Amino acid sequence: MSFKRLSALLLLAALVCLPVLALSQGARSFAVLPFKINGDKYQYMSKGAQTMLTSRLAWPGYFEAAPRANVDRAGNRFPAGPVDAQSIMGVVGSEFLMAGSIDFKDAQASVTLNVWDNKGKGWTKTAQVPVEGLVPALERLSADVRTEVFQRPGDDAKAKEAKAQRKEQQSKAVVPQNAAFVVGDTGEAPVGPAGGPVMNPQFRYEGGAETPGRWQSQSLRFTSVGLVVGDFQGDKKNRVIIASSHTLHAYEYFQNTLKPVGDIDLGMRIKILRLSVIDIDRDGHDEIIVSAMNDPEGNAEPRSFVFRYANGKFEKFCEPQKMHLSVVRTPPTFQPIVVGQRKGYHGPFEEAGVSEMAFTNGEFQPVRRLRLPTIANTFNFSYIPEGNTYKIVVINEYSYMKVFTPDLEIQYSQEEGYNSSAVYIIVDERLPGMDTGARDTGVEEFYYLPMRMVPTSFDSSGKYELLVNKDISVASQVFTKFRRFSQGEVHSLFWDGVGMSMAWKTRRIKGTVSDLGVADLRNVGQKQLIVCLNTYSGVAGMSNEKTVVVTYDLDTSK
């Protein structure tokens, strides 16, 4: 089956799964035709843009989408003018018809949206934006249609009823209910810093350490590079492992603090890059995978250590592996597996790509090469399940997010930095055959490893979101190698058919975020969003940085 045909079938399946709203009595109907796309590699956006506009324009009690089967009757017809549009509305059975086109040229997209009513009156909206700005442009056009064409009524009885219905639907939306979260990037949660009343609901309250649903640890006297949570002793009790530059620190939650319960120093010649957790031998005890570099400032080589932890002691699970190892949830089962990659001949990563690894005879061996974009490596990619298929999300060397299909066709590119970190690998830029045995610091470059992306589903429907960190720093916008951030925000992103949109985000977090996770750190029977961060003490205060762990309750009962 061809990719185009498969994409169409997947989109159709996604649409069938969407809830179909029965037309309420008195509600007016509208229909959105598939968009005309000028650009072969963007044909998949035809139905994606159609689905997005349909969902944005639906307004229960006032304007509701015509049944999907009715819209399909129009086939490939595209209105040439008002008369043709009225004819199509007769086939579809709607009072309004939207037909749009998107022309792609180089990195620009020109959007035209035509709207007609059943009396022949028409409206035209246009936008010209970079490809990365296509989703916001469609959002703006749909808002214009709601305002200018649908003309939302005032606060009459029916408007109040519709508003109440929308509020009820939002209360049932499957997003974490927490005063420290901002839903939909609007900053409207009318809750003060301590969860009490507000002076004005239009004010945006950032909250503090005492905000309900938010817990903050004591300051730990080191700078962190990563964190994992797991049941390491098999006693159904989670513990926390936090990595500094070359040391692992173990903690358990005790009386509202993190109680130290052991550590292990890997040596000054080791530089830790990433922590991962997985039960390798399936004995009910999680193992800790530590991906690191040996002799990071000299002849740097990858080293991955695997440890067991129990009763305050770290025990070696196997000999150090001469490769990068990490843990990723991979299709089709999306169960966690170990993935790995050796050092390349002329770069930090093996050119052949990333492989699934199996532990046999005391070492990890590649068993299957993963089908990934060429820019992917052990640390910078994640899968997002989407019905019967999935997306591949990769963060490139500039911290920009790119989304690919299983056939490795790029579908979305976002020129906005996410998951930046201060953890780096030195890349030797010397040409092959020119290695003289001594390192020339004038030709070194740094590759900064992005933090892990966390795909997760907060409900039983299986709809996945991707948790990432958005760093906020003026200095980092000017100096590309400046990796200490005064603030950050955790964003929950989802694939909306055209690009990655925000479902919710945390309020500003003061400090440099070093890792993310979703686990029951406090052993309360419900998972929390976990953020590990380094306090920010200004440009001149690097030696004063400390580690703080913050958790956010995830109440998905609504």
C-alpha positions as CSV (number, residue, x, y, z in Angstrom):
1,M,0.0,0.0,0.0
2,S,1.4,3.4,-0.9
3,F,2.2,6.0,1.8
4,K,-0.4,8.5,0.5
5,R,-3.1,5.9,0.5
6,L,-2.1,4.7,4.0
7,S,-2.1,8.3,5.3
8,A,-5.6,8.9,3.9
9,L,-6.9,5.7,5.6
10,L,-5.3,6.6,8.9
11,L,-6.8,10.1,8.8
12,L,-10.2,8.7,7.9
13,A,-9.9,6.2,10.9
14,A,-9.0,9.1,13.2
15,L,-12.0,11.1,12.0
16,V,-14.3,8.1,12.5
17,C,-13.1,7.9,16.1
18,L,-13.9,11.5,16.8
19,P,-17.1,12.1,18.7
20,V,-19.9,13.1,16.4
21,L,-22.2,15.7,17.9
22,A,-25.8,15.3,17.1
23,L,-27.3,18.6,15.9
24,S,-29.0,20.3,18.8
25,Q,-32.5,21.7,18.2
26,G,-32.0,25.2,16.8
27,A,-28.3,24.7,16.1
28,R,-27.1,25.7,12.6
29,S,-24.8,23.4,10.6
30,F,-21.6,23.9,8.8
31,A,-19.3,21.8,6.7
32,V,-15.5,22.0,6.0
33,L,-14.2,20.4,2.8
34,P,-10.8,18.9,2.5
35,F,-8.2,21.6,1.8
36,K,-6.6,21.9,-1.6
37,I,-2.9,21.5,-1.2
38,N,-0.3,22.9,-3.7
39,G,2.8,20.9,-2.8
40,D,3.3,17.2,-3.2
41,K,5.0,16.4,0.1
42,Y,2.3,18.3,2.1
43,Q,-0.7,16.4,0.7
44,Y,-1.4,14.8,4.1
45,M,-2.4,18.2,5.4
46,S,-5.5,18.3,3.3
47,K,-7.6,16.3,5.8
48,G,-5.5,17.4,8.7
49,A,-6.5,21.1,8.2
50,Q,-10.1,20.0,7.5
51,T,-10.3,18.1,10.9
52,M,-8.6,21.0,12.8
53,L,-11.0,23.6,11.4
54,T,-14.0,21.4,12.1
55,S,-13.1,21.0,15.7
56,R,-12.3,24.7,16.2
57,L,-15.6,25.9,14.6
58,A,-17.9,23.6,16.5
59,W,-20.0,25.5,19.1
60,P,-22.5,23.3,20.9
61,G,-26.0,24.7,20.8
62,Y,-25.2,27.2,18.0
63,F,-23.0,25.8,15.2
64,E,-22.3,22.1,14.8
65,A,-20.6,20.1,12.1
66,A,-22.6,18.3,9.5
67,P,-22.2,14.5,9.8
68,R,-19.0,13.2,8.3
69,A,-20.9,10.9,5.9
70,N,-22.7,13.9,4.5
71,V,-19.4,15.8,3.9
72,D,-18.0,12.7,2.1
73,R,-20.9,12.9,-0.4
74,A,-19.3,16.0,-1.9
75,G,-16.3,13.8,-3.0
76,N,-13.6,15.9,-4.6
77,R,-15.8,18.8,-5.5
78,F,-14.4,22.2,-4.7
79,P,-16.6,25.3,-5.2
80,A,-15.8,27.6,-8.0
81,G,-18.1,30.3,-6.6
82,P,-21.3,31.0,-4.6
83,V,-23.6,29.0,-7.0
84,D,-21.4,25.9,-6.8
85,A,-21.1,26.3,-3.1
86,Q,-24.9,26.4,-2.7
87,S,-25.0,23.2,-4.8
88,I,-22.5,21.5,-2.5
89,M,-24.4,22.7,0.6
90,G,-27.5,21.0,-0.9
91,V,-25.6,17.7,-1.1
92,V,-24.1,18.0,2.4
93,G,-27.1,19.5,4.1
94,S,-25.4,22.4,5.8
95,E,-26.1,26.1,6.1
96,F,-22.4,27.2,5.8
97,L,-19.6,25.8,3.7
98,M,-15.8,26.3,4.3
99,A,-13.4,25.5,1.5
100,G,-9.7,26.3,1.9
101,S,-6.4,26.0,0.0
102,I,-2.8,26.1,1.1
103,D,0.0,26.9,-1.3
104,F,3.6,26.0,-0.3
105,K,6.5,27.7,-1.7
106,D,10.0,27.2,-0.2
107,A,9.5,27.7,3.5
108,Q,6.3,29.8,3.2
109,A,2.7,28.8,3.2
110,S,-0.2,30.9,1.8
111,V,-3.6,30.0,3.2
112,T,-6.9,31.0,1.7
113,L,-10.2,30.2,3.4
114,N,-13.5,30.8,1.6
115,V,-16.8,30.7,3.5
116,W,-20.3,30.8,2.0
117,D,-23.8,30.6,3.5
118,N,-26.8,29.0,1.9
119,K,-28.0,32.4,0.6
120,G,-24.9,32.9,-1.5
121,K,-23.1,35.4,0.7
122,G,-19.3,34.8,0.9
123,W,-16.3,35.7,3.0
124,T,-12.7,35.2,2.2
125,K,-9.8,35.1,4.8
126,T,-6.1,34.8,3.9
127,A,-2.8,34.4,5.7
128,Q,0.8,34.1,4.6
129,V,3.1,32.6,7.2
130,P,6.3,30.4,7.5
131,V,5.5,26.7,7.4
132,E,6.2,26.5,11.1
133,G,3.4,29.1,11.7
134,L,0.7,27.2,9.8
135,V,-1.1,25.9,12.8
136,P,-1.4,29.3,14.6
137,A,-2.6,30.8,11.3
138,L,-5.4,28.2,11.0
139,E,-6.3,29.0,14.6
140,R,-6.6,32.7,13.8
141,L,-8.7,32.1,10.7
142,S,-11.1,29.8,12.6
143,A,-11.4,32.5,15.3
144,D,-12.2,35.1,12.6
145,V,-14.9,32.9,11.2
146,R,-16.4,32.4,14.6
147,T,-16.4,36.1,15.3
148,E,-17.3,37.6,11.8
149,V,-19.4,34.9,10.2
150,F,-21.0,33.0,13.1
151,Q,-21.4,36.2,15.1
152,R,-21.5,34.9,18.6
153,P,-24.5,36.2,20.5
154,G,-24.4,38.1,23.8
155,D,-25.3,36.8,27.2
156,D,-28.9,35.9,26.4
157,A,-30.5,32.8,27.9
158,K,-29.3,30.5,25.1
159,A,-25.7,31.9,25.2
160,K,-25.6,31.3,28.9
161,E,-26.8,27.7,28.4
162,A,-24.2,27.1,25.7
163,K,-21.5,28.6,28.0
164,A,-22.6,26.3,30.8
165,Q,-22.4,23.3,28.4
166,R,-18.9,24.3,27.3
167,K,-17.8,24.7,30.9
168,E,-19.2,21.3,31.7
169,Q,-17.3,19.8,28.7
170,Q,-14.1,21.4,29.8
171,S,-14.5,20.1,33.3
172,K,-14.7,16.6,31.8
173,A,-11.6,17.2,29.5
174,V,-8.9,14.7,30.3
175,V,-6.1,17.1,31.4
176,P,-4.5,17.3,34.8
177,Q,-6.6,19.5,37.1
178,N,-4.0,21.5,39.1
179,A,-3.8,25.2,40.1
180,A,-0.2,25.2,39.0
181,F,-1.2,24.4,35.4
182,V,-2.3,26.8,32.7
183,V,-4.7,25.0,30.3
184,G,-4.6,25.9,26.7
185,D,-1.9,28.6,27.2
186,T,-4.4,31.2,28.2
187,G,-3.4,31.8,31.8
188,E,-7.0,32.0,33.0
189,A,-7.1,29.8,36.1
190,P,-8.7,32.1,38.7
191,V,-6.7,30.8,41.6
192,G,-4.3,32.8,43.8
193,P,-0.8,31.6,44.7
194,A,-2.1,29.7,47.8
195,G,-5.2,28.4,46.0
196,G,-7.5,31.1,47.6
197,P,-9.5,33.9,46.1
198,V,-8.1,36.4,43.6
199,M,-8.2,40.1,43.3
200,N,-9.2,39.9,39.6
201,P,-9.8,36.8,37.5
202,Q,-8.0,38.6,34.6
203,F,-4.7,38.5,36.6
204,R,-2.3,35.7,36.0
205,Y,-1.0,34.2,39.3
206,E,2.3,32.3,39.0
207,G,1.9,30.5,42.3
208,G,4.6,29.5,44.8
209,A,6.0,26.6,46.8
210,E,2.7,26.4,48.8
211,T,0.4,26.2,45.8
212,P,-2.0,23.3,46.3
213,G,-1.0,20.2,44.3
214,R,2.6,21.2,44.2
215,W,5.4,19.7,46.4
216,Q,9.0,20.9,46.6
217,S,11.9,19.2,48.1
218,Q,14.7,20.7,50.2
219,S,17.7,22.0,48.4
220,L,20.4,19.4,47.6
221,R,24.0,20.6,47.6
222,F,25.0,19.6,44.1
223,T,24.1,20.4,40.5
224,S,21.9,17.7,38.8
225,V,22.1,16.3,35.3
226,G,19.2,13.8,35.5
227,L,16.7,11.9,37.7
228,V,14.8,8.6,37.6
229,V,12.2,7.0,39.9
230,G,11.7,3.3,40.3
231,D,11.0,0.3,42.5
232,F,14.6,-0.7,42.9
233,Q,14.1,-3.1,45.8
234,G,11.0,-4.9,44.6
235,D,9.0,-3.7,47.8
236,K,6.4,-1.7,45.8
237,K,8.0,1.5,47.1
238,N,9.5,4.0,44.7
239,R,12.8,5.7,45.4
240,V,14.6,8.5,43.6
241,I,18.0,8.4,41.9
242,I,19.5,11.8,41.0
243,A,22.8,12.2,39.1
244,S,25.3,14.9,39.5
245,S,28.3,15.1,37.2
246,H,29.9,11.8,38.2
247,T,27.9,10.6,41.2
248,L,24.6,8.8,41.8
249,H,22.5,9.9,44.8
250,A,19.7,7.8,46.2
251,Y,16.7,9.2,48.1
252,E,13.3,8.2,49.4
253,Y,10.4,10.3,50.3
254,F,10.1,10.6,54.0
255,Q,8.2,13.2,56.1
256,N,7.8,15.7,53.3
257,T,11.5,15.6,52.4
258,L,13.9,13.6,50.3
259,K,15.9,11.4,52.7
260,P,19.4,10.3,51.5
261,V,19.7,6.6,51.4
262,G,23.0,6.0,49.6
263,D,25.3,7.2,46.8
264,I,28.1,6.0,44.5
265,D,30.9,8.0,42.9
266,L,31.9,6.8,39.4
267,G,35.1,8.7,39.4
268,M,36.3,12.1,38.2
269,R,37.0,10.7,34.7
270,I,33.3,9.9,34.2
271,K,30.8,12.4,33.0
272,I,27.2,11.3,33.3
273,L,24.9,12.1,30.3
274,R,21.5,10.4,31.0
275,L,19.8,8.2,33.5
276,S,17.2,5.5,32.5
277,V,15.3,2.9,34.5
278,I,14.0,-0.5,33.4
279,D,13.6,-4.0,34.8
280,I,16.1,-5.7,32.5
281,D,15.9,-9.2,33.9
282,R,12.2,-8.9,34.8
283,D,12.6,-9.9,38.4
284,G,10.5,-7.1,39.8
285,H,13.5,-4.9,40.6
286,D,14.2,-1.9,38.4
287,E,17.8,-1.5,37.2
288,I,19.5,1.9,36.7
289,I,21.2,2.6,33.4
290,V,23.8,5.4,33.5
291,S,25.0,6.5,30.1
292,A,28.2,8.5,30.4
293,M,31.5,9.5,28.8
294,N,34.9,8.2,29.9
295,D,37.6,10.8,30.1
296,P,35.3,13.5,28.7
297,E,38.1,16.1,28.2
298,G,40.6,13.7,26.7
299,N,40.0,10.8,24.3
300,A,36.3,10.6,25.2
301,E,34.6,7.2,24.8
302,P,31.0,6.2,25.6
303,R,30.5,4.1,28.7
304,S,27.2,2.8,30.0
305,F,26.9,1.5,33.6
306,V,24.1,-0.6,34.9
307,F,23.4,-0.8,38.6
308,R,21.1,-2.5,41.0
309,Y,20.1,-0.6,44.2
310,A,19.1,-2.1,47.5
311,N,19.3,-1.2,51.2
312,G,21.5,1.9,50.6
313,K,24.0,0.2,48.3
314,F,24.6,0.2,44.5
315,E,25.7,-3.1,43.0
316,K,27.1,-3.6,39.5
317,F,24.6,-5.4,37.2
318,C,27.2,-6.0,34.5
319,E,30.5,-4.7,33.2
320,P,30.5,-1.2,31.7
321,Q,29.4,-1.2,28.1
322,K,31.3,0.7,25.5
323,M,28.2,2.3,24.0
324,H,25.5,4.8,24.7
325,L,22.4,3.2,26.2
326,S,18.9,4.6,26.9
327,V,15.3,3.5,27.4
328,V,12.6,4.3,24.9
329,R,9.0,3.0,24.4
330,T,8.9,1.7,20.8
331,P,6.0,0.6,18.5
332,P,4.0,-1.5,18.1
333,T,3.6,-2.4,21.8
334,F,5.1,0.8,23.2
335,Q,6.7,-1.1,26.0
336,P,10.0,0.2,27.3
337,I,13.1,-1.3,25.7
338,V,16.8,-0.6,25.9
339,V,18.3,1.1,22.8
340,G,21.9,1.8,22.1
341,Q,24.5,3.2,19.8
342,R,28.2,3.0,19.6
343,K,30.6,5.8,18.9
344,G,31.0,6.7,15.2
345,Y,34.3,6.8,13.3
346,H,34.2,10.6,13.0
347,G,31.5,11.6,15.4
348,P,29.9,10.9,18.8
349,F,27.3,8.4,17.3
350,E,27.6,5.4,15.1
351,E,26.5,6.4,11.5
352,A,24.4,3.2,11.1
353,G,21.9,4.5,13.7
354,V,20.1,3.4,16.8
355,S,19.4,-0.3,17.6
356,E,17.2,-2.2,20.0
357,M,19.5,-4.0,22.5
358,A,19.1,-7.3,24.2
359,F,21.1,-8.4,27.3
360,T,22.7,-11.8,26.8
361,N,25.8,-13.4,28.2
362,G,26.6,-10.4,30.4
363,E,26.5,-7.7,27.7
364,F,24.2,-5.8,25.5
365,Q,23.9,-6.8,21.8
366,P,22.0,-5.1,19.0
367,V,19.0,-7.2,17.8
368,R,17.1,-4.8,15.6
369,R,18.0,-1.6,13.8
370,L,15.3,1.1,14.5
371,R,13.9,2.9,11.5
372,L,14.6,6.5,12.4
373,P,15.5,9.8,10.6
374,T,19.2,10.3,10.1
375,I,19.3,13.1,12.7
376,A,18.1,10.8,15.4
377,N,20.5,9.4,18.1
378,T,20.1,7.4,21.3
379,F,19.1,10.5,23.3
380,N,17.0,12.8,21.1
381,F,13.9,11.0,19.8
382,S,10.6,9.6,21.1
383,Y,7.5,7.9,19.7
384,I,4.0,9.2,20.1
385,P,1.3,6.6,19.6
386,E,-1.6,7.8,17.4
387,G,-4.4,5.2,17.0
388,N,-3.0,2.4,14.9
389,T,0.1,4.3,13.9
390,Y,2.6,6.7,15.5
391,K,4.7,9.8,15.0
392,I,8.5,10.1,15.5
393,V,9.5,13.2,17.3
394,V,13.2,14.3,17.1
395,I,14.9,17.3,18.7
396,N,17.8,18.4,16.4
397,E,21.1,20.0,17.4
398,Y,19.4,23.5,17.6
399,S,16.8,22.2,20.1
400,Y,14.1,22.4,17.3
401,M,11.4,19.8,17.3
402,K,10.7,17.8,14.1
403,V,7.9,15.3,13.6
404,F,8.1,12.4,11.1
405,T,5.8,9.7,9.9
406,P,6.7,6.0,10.2
407,D,8.0,6.3,6.6
408,L,10.3,9.0,7.7
409,E,8.5,11.8,5.9
410,I,8.8,15.0,7.8
411,Q,5.4,16.4,8.7
412,Y,6.2,19.3,11.0
413,S,9.2,21.4,11.9
414,Q,9.1,23.8,14.8
415,E,11.7,26.5,15.1
416,E,11.2,27.0,18.8
417,G,13.7,25.6,21.3
418,Y,12.6,22.8,23.6
419,N,14.4,20.5,26.1
420,S,17.7,22.4,26.0
421,S,20.3,21.1,28.5
422,A,23.9,21.9,29.6
423,V,24.9,18.2,29.1
424,Y,27.3,18.0,26.1
425,I,29.6,15.7,24.1
426,I,32.7,17.2,22.5
427,V,32.6,16.7,18.8
428,D,36.0,16.6,17.1
429,E,35.7,18.5,13.8
430,R,39.1,17.3,12.3
431,L,38.9,15.7,8.9
432,P,39.2,11.9,8.6
433,G,42.9,10.9,8.4
434,M,44.1,14.1,10.0
435,D,44.2,12.8,13.6
436,T,47.7,13.4,14.9
437,G,47.0,11.9,18.3
438,A,46.8,15.2,20.1
439,R,43.6,17.1,20.6
440,D,43.5,20.6,19.1
441,T,41.0,22.6,21.2
442,G,40.6,25.1,18.3
443,V,38.6,22.5,16.3
444,E,36.3,21.3,19.1
445,E,32.5,21.7,19.0
446,F,29.9,20.8,21.5
447,Y,26.8,18.7,20.9
448,Y,24.3,19.4,23.6
449,L,22.1,16.4,24.5
450,P,18.4,17.4,24.8
451,M,16.5,16.3,27.9
452,R,14.3,13.3,27.6
453,M,10.8,13.7,26.1
454,V,8.1,12.0,28.1
455,P,5.2,10.5,26.0
456,T,2.3,9.8,28.4
457,S,-1.5,9.1,28.3
458,F,-3.5,10.6,31.2
459,D,-6.7,8.7,30.4
460,S,-8.0,5.3,29.3
461,S,-8.8,6.4,25.8
462,G,-5.1,6.1,24.8
463,K,-4.7,9.7,23.6
464,Y,-1.0,10.5,24.1
465,E,0.7,13.8,25.0
466,L,4.4,14.7,24.9
467,L,5.8,16.4,28.0
468,V,8.7,18.7,27.1
469,N,10.5,21.7,28.8
470,K,10.5,25.2,27.4
471,D,13.5,27.1,28.6
472,I,13.1,30.8,29.1
473,S,16.3,33.0,29.1
474,V,17.3,36.2,27.4
475,A,21.0,35.3,27.5
476,S,20.4,32.0,25.8
477,Q,18.8,33.7,22.8
478,V,21.9,35.8,22.3
479,F,24.6,33.2,23.3
480,T,24.0,29.8,21.7
481,K,26.3,28.0,24.2
482,F,24.7,29.7,27.2
483,R,22.8,26.8,28.8
484,R,21.8,28.1,32.2
485,F,18.2,29.2,32.3
486,S,16.6,31.4,34.9
487,Q,13.1,30.0,34.2
488,G,11.3,27.2,32.5
489,E,7.8,25.8,31.7
490,V,6.8,22.2,31.2
491,H,4.5,22.0,28.1
492,S,2.2,19.2,27.3
493,L,2.0,18.9,23.5
494,F,-0.3,16.8,21.3
495,W,-0.5,16.1,17.5
496,D,-3.6,17.9,16.2
497,G,-3.4,16.5,12.6
498,V,-1.3,19.4,11.3
499,G,1.3,20.1,14.0
500,M,2.1,20.0,17.7
501,S,-0.3,22.0,19.8
502,M,-0.3,22.8,23.5
503,A,-2.8,21.1,25.8
504,W,-1.5,22.7,29.0
505,K,1.6,23.9,30.6
506,T,2.9,24.6,34.1
507,R,3.3,28.1,35.4
508,R,6.8,29.5,35.4
509,I,9.4,27.4,37.2
510,K,12.3,29.3,38.6
511,G,15.6,27.6,37.8
512,T,17.2,25.5,35.1
513,V,15.2,22.3,34.5
514,S,17.5,19.3,34.2
515,D,15.0,16.4,33.8
516,L,11.3,15.4,33.7
517,G,9.3,12.3,34.6
518,V,5.9,11.0,35.5
519,A,5.9,8.6,38.5
520,D,4.6,8.2,42.0
521,L,7.6,9.7,43.7
522,R,5.8,10.3,47.0
523,N,4.2,6.8,47.1
524,V,0.7,8.2,47.5
525,G,-0.9,5.8,45.0
526,Q,-1.1,8.3,42.1
527,K,1.5,9.5,39.7
528,Q,2.9,13.0,39.7
529,L,4.6,15.2,37.1
530,I,8.2,15.3,38.4
531,V,10.6,18.2,37.5
532,C,14.2,18.1,38.6
533,L,15.8,21.6,38.4
534,N,19.0,23.5,39.4
535,T,18.5,26.8,41.2
536,Y,19.6,29.8,39.2
537,S,21.9,32.2,41.1
538,G,22.9,34.4,38.2
539,V,25.8,34.4,35.7
540,A,28.4,34.7,38.4
541,G,27.0,32.2,40.8
542,M,27.4,28.8,39.2
543,S,29.2,27.3,42.2
544,N,26.1,28.1,44.3
545,E,23.6,26.1,42.3
546,K,21.6,23.5,44.1
547,T,19.2,20.8,43.0
548,V,15.5,21.0,43.9
549,V,12.8,18.4,42.9
550,V,9.2,19.6,42.3
551,T,6.2,17.4,41.9
552,Y,2.7,18.3,40.6
553,D,-0.3,16.2,41.4
554,L,-2.1,14.9,38.3
555,D,-5.8,14.7,39.1
556,T,-7.4,13.1,36.1
557,S,-10.5,12.0,37.8
558,K,-12.6,14.6,36.0
